[in-house]
Amino acid sequence: MVSVINTVDTSHEDMIHDAQMDYYGTRLATCSSDRSVKIFDVRNGGQILIADLRGHEGPVWQVAWAHPMYGNILASCSYDRKVIIWKEENGTWEKTHEHTGHDSSVNSVCWAPHDYGLILACGSSDGAISLLTYTGEGQWEVKKINNAHTIGCNAVSWAPAVVPGNLIDQPSGQKPNYIKKFASGGCDNLIKLWKEEEDGQWKEEQKLEAHSDWVRDVAWAPSIGLPTSTIASCSQDGRVFIWTCDDASGNTWSPKLLHKFNDVVWHVSWSITANILAVSGGDNKVTLWKESVDGQWVCISDVNKGQGSVSTSVTEGQQNEQ
């Protein structure tokens, strides 16, 4: 059974596009078409506005928290072609860096696993993906993957810094060989997997094809080191796919249709243990899905828009398996 714990009145003056909890679950960042980013303290069911960040000149599509080992850092991206990195210093939030290297709307930002340092991937409607790496002294190095997706990139999501299968195979005392990878989704209906080569250049490793319209979001599932890697994707075509890869080389990915919705699906998001997937779509609903013992994905909840009421409809997943 799922219940709505808390509702936050953000006082945004237009549509909210994203809402992200920080690492500890004590703060909530939101962003909106009203061009602002807001940060709330949501401890103990409260909602205290900590910061109202103004710096974007268009709708703000997405926000992303960096790992707290680097301090309190938040990235935001906007239709205004900018990525802004905000940092809290002595209780005050300030703009610490502005990236203006894109020619069109920046639609998605995602921080790499903290093991790699401070690295931010940014996907844009200009078709490029840029990677910003903090090099110290307030400096950011930029690498750009041009023409990553023709017509535009809508989403980026990093692979966990866990070697698949290392829970079982890892020789003790040996440092795992991390290979940086991330997934992207675009207006070419494709999901692409990118891998950093030894020379530091980024190379397309894989194309995943199943969607028949723009891919709106991709989410690489967290991992504890089991052999299988998992990615969720959703699209304008109303479908959500779960992609799995069982081979160590990472070459063979197979899609399974989670569900076909009647409207665009905007976002997919994994629980921290990667066993529950949250899906939000154009029907103004958030649904939670879980894989059953026989490998079928079933809907375990149905949180209706603004109601706080929940119906537990496990059958929903089985009706539209085809």
Contacts in CASP RR format, 6 or more apart in sequence:
PFRMAT RR
TARGET T0000
AUTHOR 0000-0000-0000
METHOD contacts of the structure
MODEL  1
MVSVINTVDTSHEDMIHDAQMDYYGTRLATCSSDRSVKIFDVRNGGQILI
ADLRGHEGPVWQVAWAHPMYGNILASCSYDRKVIIWKEENGTWEKTHEHT
GHDSSVNSVCWAPHDYGLILACGSSDGAISLLTYTGEGQWEVKKINNAHT
IGCNAVSWAPAVVPGNLIDQPSGQKPNYIKKFASGGCDNLIKLWKEEEDG
QWKEEQKLEAHSDWVRDVAWAPSIGLPTSTIASCSQDGRVFIWTCDDASG
NTWSPKLLHKFNDVVWHVSWSITANILAVSGGDNKVTLWKESVDGQWVCI
SDVNKGQGSVSTSVTEGQQNEQ
1 301 0 8 1.000
1 310 0 8 1.000
1 312 0 8 1.000
2 288 0 8 1.000
2 300 0 8 1.000
2 301 0 8 1.000
2 303 0 8 1.000
2 310 0 8 1.000
2 312 0 8 1.000
3 308 0 8 1.000
3 310 0 8 1.000
4 303 0 8 1.000
4 308 0 8 1.000
4 310 0 8 1.000
5 45 0 8 1.000
6 42 0 8 1.000
6 45 0 8 1.000
6 46 0 8 1.000
6 47 0 8 1.000
7 306 0 8 1.000
7 308 0 8 1.000
8 28 0 8 1.000
8 30 0 8 1.000
8 40 0 8 1.000
8 42 0 8 1.000
8 47 0 8 1.000
9 47 0 8 1.000
10 16 0 8 1.000
10 30 0 8 1.000
10 32 0 8 1.000
10 38 0 8 1.000
10 40 0 8 1.000
11 38 0 8 1.000
11 49 0 8 1.000
12 30 0 8 1.000
12 32 0 8 1.000
12 34 0 8 1.000
12 36 0 8 1.000
12 38 0 8 1.000
13 32 0 8 1.000
13 34 0 8 1.000
14 32 0 8 1.000
14 33 0 8 1.000
14 34 0 8 1.000
14 59 0 8 1.000
15 32 0 8 1.000
15 33 0 8 1.000
15 59 0 8 1.000
16 30 0 8 1.000
16 31 0 8 1.000
16 32 0 8 1.000
17 31 0 8 1.000
17 32 0 8 1.000
17 33 0 8 1.000
17 59 0 8 1.000
17 60 0 8 1.000
17 61 0 8 1.000
17 62 0 8 1.000
18 30 0 8 1.000
18 31 0 8 1.000
18 60 0 8 1.000
18 61 0 8 1.000
18 62 0 8 1.000
18 63 0 8 1.000
19 28 0 8 1.000
19 29 0 8 1.000
19 30 0 8 1.000
19 63 0 8 1.000
20 28 0 8 1.000
20 29 0 8 1.000
20 63 0 8 1.000
20 64 0 8 1.000
20 65 0 8 1.000
21 27 0 8 1.000
21 28 0 8 1.000
21 42 0 8 1.000
21 65 0 8 1.000
22 28 0 8 1.000
22 29 0 8 1.000
22 65 0 8 1.000
22 68 0 8 1.000
22 72 0 8 1.000
23 65 0 8 1.000
23 67 0 8 1.000
23 68 0 8 1.000
24 68 0 8 1.000
25 42 0 8 1.000
26 41 0 8 1.000
26 42 0 8 1.000
26 43 0 8 1.000
27 39 0 8 1.000
27 40 0 8 1.000
27 41 0 8 1.000
27 42 0 8 1.000
27 50 0 8 1.000
28 39 0 8 1.000
28 40 0 8 1.000
28 42 0 8 1.000
28 47 0 8 1.000
29 37 0 8 1.000
29 38 0 8 1.000
29 39 0 8 1.000
29 40 0 8 1.000
29 63 0 8 1.000
29 65 0 8 1.000
29 74 0 8 1.000
30 37 0 8 1.000
30 38 0 8 1.000
30 40 0 8 1.000
30 63 0 8 1.000
31 37 0 8 1.000
31 38 0 8 1.000
31 60 0 8 1.000
31 61 0 8 1.000
31 62 0 8 1.000
31 63 0 8 1.000
31 76 0 8 1.000
32 38 0 8 1.000
32 59 0 8 1.000
32 60 0 8 1.000
33 58 0 8 1.000
33 59 0 8 1.000
33 60 0 8 1.000
35 54 0 8 1.000
35 55 0 8 1.000
35 56 0 8 1.000
35 57 0 8 1.000
35 58 0 8 1.000
35 59 0 8 1.000
35 60 0 8 1.000
35 78 0 8 1.000
36 52 0 8 1.000
36 53 0 8 1.000
36 54 0 8 1.000
36 56 0 8 1.000
36 60 0 8 1.000
37 51 0 8 1.000
37 52 0 8 1.000
37 53 0 8 1.000
37 56 0 8 1.000
37 60 0 8 1.000
37 63 0 8 1.000
37 74 0 8 1.000
37 76 0 8 1.000
37 86 0 8 1.000
38 49 0 8 1.000
38 51 0 8 1.000
38 52 0 8 1.000
38 53 0 8 1.000
39 49 0 8 1.000
39 50 0 8 1.000
39 51 0 8 1.000
39 53 0 8 1.000
39 74 0 8 1.000
39 93 0 8 1.000
40 47 0 8 1.000
40 48 0 8 1.000
40 49 0 8 1.000
40 50 0 8 1.000
41 47 0 8 1.000
41 48 0 8 1.000
41 50 0 8 1.000
50 93 0 8 1.000
51 86 0 8 1.000
51 88 0 8 1.000
51 93 0 8 1.000
53 76 0 8 1.000
53 84 0 8 1.000
53 86 0 8 1.000
53 93 0 8 1.000
53 95 0 8 1.000
55 84 0 8 1.000
55 95 0 8 1.000
56 76 0 8 1.000
56 78 0 8 1.000
56 80 0 8 1.000
56 82 0 8 1.000
56 84 0 8 1.000
57 78 0 8 1.000
57 80 0 8 1.000
57 82 0 8 1.000
58 78 0 8 1.000
58 79 0 8 1.000
58 80 0 8 1.000
59 78 0 8 1.000
59 79 0 8 1.000
60 76 0 8 1.000
60 77 0 8 1.000
60 78 0 8 1.000
60 79 0 8 1.000
61 77 0 8 1.000
61 78 0 8 1.000
61 79 0 8 1.000
61 105 0 8 1.000
61 106 0 8 1.000
61 107 0 8 1.000
61 108 0 8 1.000
62 76 0 8 1.000
62 77 0 8 1.000
62 107 0 8 1.000
62 108 0 8 1.000
62 109 0 8 1.000
63 74 0 8 1.000
63 75 0 8 1.000
63 76 0 8 1.000
63 109 0 8 1.000
64 74 0 8 1.000
64 75 0 8 1.000
64 76 0 8 1.000
64 109 0 8 1.000
64 110 0 8 1.000
64 111 0 8 1.000
64 120 0 8 1.000
65 73 0 8 1.000
65 74 0 8 1.000
65 111 0 8 1.000
66 73 0 8 1.000
66 74 0 8 1.000
66 75 0 8 1.000
66 111 0 8 1.000
66 114 0 8 1.000
66 118 0 8 1.000
66 120 0 8 1.000
67 111 0 8 1.000
67 114 0 8 1.000
69 114 0 8 1.000
70 114 0 8 1.000
70 117 0 8 1.000
70 118 0 8 1.000
70 134 0 8 1.000
71 87 0 8 1.000
71 88 0 8 1.000
72 87 0 8 1.000
72 88 0 8 1.000
72 93 0 8 1.000
73 85 0 8 1.000
73 86 0 8 1.000
73 87 0 8 1.000
73 88 0 8 1.000
73 96 0 8 1.000
73 118 0 8 1.000
74 85 0 8 1.000
74 86 0 8 1.000
74 87 0 8 1.000
74 93 0 8 1.000
75 83 0 8 1.000
75 84 0 8 1.000
75 85 0 8 1.000
75 86 0 8 1.000
75 109 0 8 1.000
75 111 0 8 1.000
75 120 0 8 1.000
76 83 0 8 1.000
76 84 0 8 1.000
76 86 0 8 1.000
76 109 0 8 1.000
77 83 0 8 1.000
77 84 0 8 1.000
77 106 0 8 1.000
77 107 0 8 1.000
77 108 0 8 1.000
77 109 0 8 1.000
77 122 0 8 1.000
77 123 0 8 1.000
78 84 0 8 1.000
78 105 0 8 1.000
78 106 0 8 1.000
79 105 0 8 1.000
80 105 0 8 1.000
81 100 0 8 1.000
81 101 0 8 1.000
81 102 0 8 1.000
81 103 0 8 1.000
81 104 0 8 1.000
81 105 0 8 1.000
81 106 0 8 1.000
81 124 0 8 1.000
82 98 0 8 1.000
82 99 0 8 1.000
82 100 0 8 1.000
82 102 0 8 1.000
82 106 0 8 1.000
83 98 0 8 1.000
83 99 0 8 1.000
83 102 0 8 1.000
83 106 0 8 1.000
83 109 0 8 1.000
83 120 0 8 1.000
83 122 0 8 1.000
83 130 0 8 1.000
83 132 0 8 1.000
84 95 0 8 1.000
84 97 0 8 1.000
84 98 0 8 1.000
84 99 0 8 1.000
85 95 0 8 1.000
85 96 0 8 1.000
85 97 0 8 1.000
85 98 0 8 1.000
85 99 0 8 1.000
85 120 0 8 1.000
85 132 0 8 1.000
85 140 0 8 1.000
86 93 0 8 1.000
86 94 0 8 1.000
86 95 0 8 1.000
86 96 0 8 1.000
87 93 0 8 1.000
87 94 0 8 1.000
87 96 0 8 1.000
88 94 0 8 1.000
96 138 0 8 1.000
97 132 0 8 1.000
97 138 0 8 1.000
97 140 0 8 1.000
99 122 0 8 1.000
99 130 0 8 1.000
99 132 0 8 1.000
99 140 0 8 1.000
99 142 0 8 1.000
101 130 0 8 1.000
101 142 0 8 1.000
101 144 0 8 1.000
102 122 0 8 1.000
102 123 0 8 1.000
102 124 0 8 1.000
102 126 0 8 1.000
102 128 0 8 1.000
102 130 0 8 1.000
103 124 0 8 1.000
103 126 0 8 1.000
104 124 0 8 1.000
104 125 0 8 1.000
104 126 0 8 1.000
104 127 0 8 1.000
104 152 0 8 1.000
105 124 0 8 1.000
105 125 0 8 1.000
106 122 0 8 1.000
106 123 0 8 1.000
106 124 0 8 1.000
106 125 0 8 1.000
107 123 0 8 1.000
107 124 0 8 1.000
107 125 0 8 1.000
107 152 0 8 1.000
107 153 0 8 1.000
107 154 0 8 1.000
107 155 0 8 1.000
108 121 0 8 1.000
108 122 0 8 1.000
108 123 0 8 1.000
108 153 0 8 1.000
108 154 0 8 1.000
108 155 0 8 1.000
108 156 0 8 1.000
109 120 0 8 1.000
109 121 0 8 1.000
109 122 0 8 1.000
109 123 0 8 1.000
109 156 0 8 1.000
110 120 0 8 1.000
110 121 0 8 1.000
110 156 0 8 1.000
110 157 0 8 1.000
110 158 0 8 1.000
110 182 0 8 1.000
111 118 0 8 1.000
111 119 0 8 1.000
111 120 0 8 1.000
111 121 0 8 1.000
111 158 0 8 1.000
112 118 0 8 1.000
112 119 0 8 1.000
112 120 0 8 1.000
112 121 0 8 1.000
112 158 0 8 1.000
112 161 0 8 1.000
112 180 0 8 1.000
112 182 0 8 1.000
113 158 0 8 1.000
113 160 0 8 1.000
113 161 0 8 1.000
114 161 0 8 1.000
115 161 0 8 1.000
115 178 0 8 1.000
116 161 0 8 1.000
116 178 0 8 1.000
116 180 0 8 1.000
117 133 0 8 1.000
117 134 0 8 1.000
118 133 0 8 1.000
118 134 0 8 1.000
119 131 0 8 1.000
119 132 0 8 1.000
119 133 0 8 1.000
119 134 0 8 1.000
119 180 0 8 1.000
120 131 0 8 1.000
120 132 0 8 1.000
121 129 0 8 1.000
121 130 0 8 1.000
121 131 0 8 1.000
121 156 0 8 1.000
121 158 0 8 1.000
121 182 0 8 1.000
121 184 0 8 1.000
122 129 0 8 1.000
122 130 0 8 1.000
122 131 0 8 1.000
122 132 0 8 1.000
122 156 0 8 1.000
123 129 0 8 1.000
123 130 0 8 1.000
123 148 0 8 1.000
123 153 0 8 1.000
123 154 0 8 1.000
123 155 0 8 1.000
123 156 0 8 1.000
123 184 0 8 1.000
124 130 0 8 1.000
124 152 0 8 1.000
124 153 0 8 1.000
125 151 0 8 1.000
125 152 0 8 1.000
125 153 0 8 1.000
125 187 0 8 1.000
126 152 0 8 1.000
127 146 0 8 1.000
127 147 0 8 1.000
127 148 0 8 1.000
127 149 0 8 1.000
127 150 0 8 1.000
127 151 0 8 1.000
127 152 0 8 1.000
127 153 0 8 1.000
128 144 0 8 1.000
128 145 0 8 1.000
128 146 0 8 1.000
128 147 0 8 1.000
128 148 0 8 1.000
128 153 0 8 1.000
129 144 0 8 1.000
129 145 0 8 1.000
129 148 0 8 1.000
129 153 0 8 1.000
129 156 0 8 1.000
129 184 0 8 1.000
129 194 0 8 1.000
130 142 0 8 1.000
130 143 0 8 1.000
130 144 0 8 1.000
130 145 0 8 1.000
131 142 0 8 1.000
131 143 0 8 1.000
131 144 0 8 1.000
131 145 0 8 1.000
131 202 0 8 1.000
132 140 0 8 1.000
132 141 0 8 1.000
132 142 0 8 1.000
133 140 0 8 1.000
133 141 0 8 1.000
133 142 0 8 1.000
133 143 0 8 1.000
134 140 0 8 1.000
135 141 0 8 1.000
143 200 0 8 1.000
143 201 0 8 1.000
143 202 0 8 1.000
145 194 0 8 1.000
145 202 0 8 1.000
148 184 0 8 1.000
148 192 0 8 1.000
148 194 0 8 1.000
148 204 0 8 1.000
149 184 0 8 1.000
149 185 0 8 1.000
149 186 0 8 1.000
149 187 0 8 1.000
149 188 0 8 1.000
149 190 0 8 1.000
149 192 0 8 1.000
150 187 0 8 1.000
150 188 0 8 1.000
151 186 0 8 1.000
151 187 0 8 1.000
151 188 0 8 1.000
152 186 0 8 1.000
152 187 0 8 1.000
152 188 0 8 1.000
153 184 0 8 1.000
153 185 0 8 1.000
153 186 0 8 1.000
153 187 0 8 1.000
154 185 0 8 1.000
154 186 0 8 1.000
154 187 0 8 1.000
154 214 0 8 1.000
154 215 0 8 1.000
154 216 0 8 1.000
154 217 0 8 1.000
155 184 0 8 1.000
155 185 0 8 1.000
155 186 0 8 1.000
155 215 0 8 1.000
155 216 0 8 1.000
155 217 0 8 1.000
155 218 0 8 1.000
156 182 0 8 1.000
156 183 0 8 1.000
156 184 0 8 1.000
156 185 0 8 1.000
156 218 0 8 1.000
157 182 0 8 1.000
157 183 0 8 1.000
157 184 0 8 1.000
157 218 0 8 1.000
157 219 0 8 1.000
157 220 0 8 1.000
157 231 0 8 1.000
158 180 0 8 1.000
158 181 0 8 1.000
158 182 0 8 1.000
158 183 0 8 1.000
158 220 0 8 1.000
159 180 0 8 1.000
159 181 0 8 1.000
159 182 0 8 1.000
159 183 0 8 1.000
159 220 0 8 1.000
159 229 0 8 1.000
160 220 0 8 1.000
160 221 0 8 1.000
160 222 0 8 1.000
160 223 0 8 1.000
161 178 0 8 1.000
162 176 0 8 1.000
162 223 0 8 1.000
162 224 0 8 1.000
162 225 0 8 1.000
163 170 0 8 1.000
163 176 0 8 1.000
163 177 0 8 1.000
163 178 0 8 1.000
163 225 0 8 1.000
164 223 0 8 1.000
164 225 0 8 1.000
164 226 0 8 1.000
164 227 0 8 1.000
164 228 0 8 1.000
164 229 0 8 1.000
164 245 0 8 1.000
164 248 0 8 1.000
164 250 0 8 1.000
165 225 0 8 1.000
165 226 0 8 1.000
165 227 0 8 1.000
165 248 0 8 1.000
166 176 0 8 1.000
166 225 0 8 1.000
167 224 0 8 1.000
167 225 0 8 1.000
167 226 0 8 1.000
168 225 0 8 1.000
168 226 0 8 1.000
168 227 0 8 1.000
170 176 0 8 1.000
179 195 0 8 1.000
179 196 0 8 1.000
180 195 0 8 1.000
180 196 0 8 1.000
181 193 0 8 1.000
181 194 0 8 1.000
181 195 0 8 1.000
181 196 0 8 1.000
181 205 0 8 1.000
182 193 0 8 1.000
182 194 0 8 1.000
182 220 0 8 1.000
183 191 0 8 1.000
183 192 0 8 1.000
183 193 0 8 1.000
183 194 0 8 1.000
183 218 0 8 1.000
183 220 0 8 1.000
183 231 0 8 1.000
184 191 0 8 1.000
184 192 0 8 1.000
184 194 0 8 1.000
184 218 0 8 1.000
185 191 0 8 1.000
185 192 0 8 1.000
185 215 0 8 1.000
185 217 0 8 1.000
185 218 0 8 1.000
185 233 0 8 1.000
186 214 0 8 1.000
186 215 0 8 1.000
187 214 0 8 1.000
187 215 0 8 1.000
189 209 0 8 1.000
189 211 0 8 1.000
189 212 0 8 1.000
189 213 0 8 1.000
189 214 0 8 1.000
189 215 0 8 1.000
189 235 0 8 1.000
190 207 0 8 1.000
190 208 0 8 1.000
190 209 0 8 1.000
190 211 0 8 1.000
190 215 0 8 1.000
191 207 0 8 1.000
191 208 0 8 1.000
191 211 0 8 1.000
191 215 0 8 1.000
191 218 0 8 1.000
191 231 0 8 1.000
191 233 0 8 1.000
191 243 0 8 1.000
192 204 0 8 1.000
192 206 0 8 1.000
192 207 0 8 1.000
192 208 0 8 1.000
193 204 0 8 1.000
193 205 0 8 1.000
193 206 0 8 1.000
193 207 0 8 1.000
193 208 0 8 1.000
194 202 0 8 1.000
194 203 0 8 1.000
194 204 0 8 1.000
194 205 0 8 1.000
195 202 0 8 1.000
195 203 0 8 1.000
195 205 0 8 1.000
196 202 0 8 1.000
196 203 0 8 1.000
197 203 0 8 1.000
205 250 0 8 1.000
206 250 0 8 1.000
206 251 0 8 1.000
206 253 0 8 1.000
208 231 0 8 1.000
208 233 0 8 1.000
208 243 0 8 1.000
208 253 0 8 1.000
208 255 0 8 1.000
210 233 0 8 1.000
210 239 0 8 1.000
210 241 0 8 1.000
210 255 0 8 1.000
211 233 0 8 1.000
211 235 0 8 1.000
211 236 0 8 1.000
211 237 0 8 1.000
211 239 0 8 1.000
211 241 0 8 1.000
212 235 0 8 1.000
212 237 0 8 1.000
212 239 0 8 1.000
213 235 0 8 1.000
213 236 0 8 1.000
213 237 0 8 1.000
213 238 0 8 1.000
214 235 0 8 1.000
214 236 0 8 1.000
215 233 0 8 1.000
215 234 0 8 1.000
215 235 0 8 1.000
215 236 0 8 1.000
216 234 0 8 1.000
216 235 0 8 1.000
216 236 0 8 1.000
216 264 0 8 1.000
216 265 0 8 1.000
216 266 0 8 1.000
216 267 0 8 1.000
217 233 0 8 1.000
217 234 0 8 1.000
217 265 0 8 1.000
217 266 0 8 1.000
217 267 0 8 1.000
217 268 0 8 1.000
218 231 0 8 1.000
218 232 0 8 1.000
218 233 0 8 1.000
218 268 0 8 1.000
219 231 0 8 1.000
219 232 0 8 1.000
219 233 0 8 1.000
219 268 0 8 1.000
219 269 0 8 1.000
219 270 0 8 1.000
219 277 0 8 1.000
220 229 0 8 1.000
220 230 0 8 1.000
220 231 0 8 1.000
221 229 0 8 1.000
221 230 0 8 1.000
221 231 0 8 1.000
221 232 0 8 1.000
221 270 0 8 1.000
221 274 0 8 1.000
222 270 0 8 1.000
222 272 0 8 1.000
222 273 0 8 1.000
222 274 0 8 1.000
223 229 0 8 1.000
223 230 0 8 1.000
223 274 0 8 1.000
227 246 0 8 1.000
227 248 0 8 1.000
228 244 0 8 1.000
228 245 0 8 1.000
228 246 0 8 1.000
229 244 0 8 1.000
229 245 0 8 1.000
229 250 0 8 1.000
230 242 0 8 1.000
230 243 0 8 1.000
230 244 0 8 1.000
230 245 0 8 1.000
230 274 0 8 1.000
231 242 0 8 1.000
231 243 0 8 1.000
231 253 0 8 1.000
232 240 0 8 1.000
232 241 0 8 1.000
232 242 0 8 1.000
232 243 0 8 1.000
232 258 0 8 1.000
232 268 0 8 1.000
232 270 0 8 1.000
232 277 0 8 1.000
233 240 0 8 1.000
233 241 0 8 1.000
233 243 0 8 1.000
233 268 0 8 1.000
234 240 0 8 1.000
234 241 0 8 1.000
234 265 0 8 1.000
234 266 0 8 1.000
234 267 0 8 1.000
234 268 0 8 1.000
234 279 0 8 1.000
234 281 0 8 1.000
235 264 0 8 1.000
235 265 0 8 1.000
236 264 0 8 1.000
238 260 0 8 1.000
238 261 0 8 1.000
238 262 0 8 1.000
238 263 0 8 1.000
238 264 0 8 1.000
238 265 0 8 1.000
239 257 0 8 1.000
239 258 0 8 1.000
239 259 0 8 1.000
239 260 0 8 1.000
239 261 0 8 1.000
239 265 0 8 1.000
240 257 0 8 1.000
240 258 0 8 1.000
240 259 0 8 1.000
240 261 0 8 1.000
240 265 0 8 1.000
240 268 0 8 1.000
240 277 0 8 1.000
240 279 0 8 1.000
241 255 0 8 1.000
241 256 0 8 1.000
241 257 0 8 1.000
241 258 0 8 1.000
242 255 0 8 1.000
242 256 0 8 1.000
242 258 0 8 1.000
242 277 0 8 1.000
242 291 0 8 1.000
242 297 0 8 1.000
243 253 0 8 1.000
243 254 0 8 1.000
243 255 0 8 1.000
243 256 0 8 1.000
244 253 0 8 1.000
244 254 0 8 1.000
244 256 0 8 1.000
245 251 0 8 1.000
245 252 0 8 1.000
245 253 0 8 1.000
245 254 0 8 1.000
246 252 0 8 1.000
256 297 0 8 1.000
257 321 0 8 1.000
258 277 0 8 1.000
258 279 0 8 1.000
258 289 0 8 1.000
258 297 0 8 1.000
259 279 0 8 1.000
259 287 0 8 1.000
259 289 0 8 1.000
259 297 0 8 1.000
259 299 0 8 1.000
259 316 0 8 1.000
259 317 0 8 1.000
259 320 0 8 1.000
260 320 0 8 1.000
261 279 0 8 1.000
261 281 0 8 1.000
261 282 0 8 1.000
261 283 0 8 1.000
262 283 0 8 1.000
263 281 0 8 1.000
263 282 0 8 1.000
263 283 0 8 1.000
264 281 0 8 1.000
264 282 0 8 1.000
265 279 0 8 1.000
265 280 0 8 1.000
265 281 0 8 1.000
265 282 0 8 1.000
266 280 0 8 1.000
266 281 0 8 1.000
266 282 0 8 1.000
267 278 0 8 1.000
267 279 0 8 1.000
267 280 0 8 1.000
267 281 0 8 1.000
268 277 0 8 1.000
268 278 0 8 1.000
268 279 0 8 1.000
269 277 0 8 1.000
269 278 0 8 1.000
269 280 0 8 1.000
270 276 0 8 1.000
270 277 0 8 1.000
270 278 0 8 1.000
271 277 0 8 1.000
271 278 0 8 1.000
275 290 0 8 1.000
275 291 0 8 1.000
276 288 0 8 1.000
276 289 0 8 1.000
276 290 0 8 1.000
276 300 0 8 1.000
277 288 0 8 1.000
277 289 0 8 1.000
277 290 0 8 1.000
277 297 0 8 1.000
278 286 0 8 1.000
278 287 0 8 1.000
278 288 0 8 1.000
278 289 0 8 1.000
279 286 0 8 1.000
279 287 0 8 1.000
279 288 0 8 1.000
279 289 0 8 1.000
280 286 0 8 1.000
280 287 0 8 1.000
284 305 0 8 1.000
285 302 0 8 1.000
285 303 0 8 1.000
285 304 0 8 1.000
285 305 0 8 1.000
286 303 0 8 1.000
287 299 0 8 1.000
287 301 0 8 1.000
287 302 0 8 1.000
287 303 0 8 1.000
287 316 0 8 1.000
288 299 0 8 1.000
288 300 0 8 1.000
288 301 0 8 1.000
288 303 0 8 1.000
289 297 0 8 1.000
289 298 0 8 1.000
289 299 0 8 1.000
289 300 0 8 1.000
289 317 0 8 1.000
290 297 0 8 1.000
290 298 0 8 1.000
290 300 0 8 1.000
291 297 0 8 1.000
291 298 0 8 1.000
292 298 0 8 1.000
296 317 0 8 1.000
296 318 0 8 1.000
296 321 0 8 1.000
297 317 0 8 1.000
298 314 0 8 1.000
298 315 0 8 1.000
298 316 0 8 1.000
298 317 0 8 1.000
298 318 0 8 1.000
299 313 0 8 1.000
299 314 0 8 1.000
299 316 0 8 1.000
299 317 0 8 1.000
300 312 0 8 1.000
300 314 0 8 1.000
301 310 0 8 1.000
301 311 0 8 1.000
301 312 0 8 1.000
302 310 0 8 1.000
302 311 0 8 1.000
302 312 0 8 1.000
302 313 0 8 1.000
302 316 0 8 1.000
303 310 0 8 1.000
304 310 0 8 1.000
304 311 0 8 1.000
END
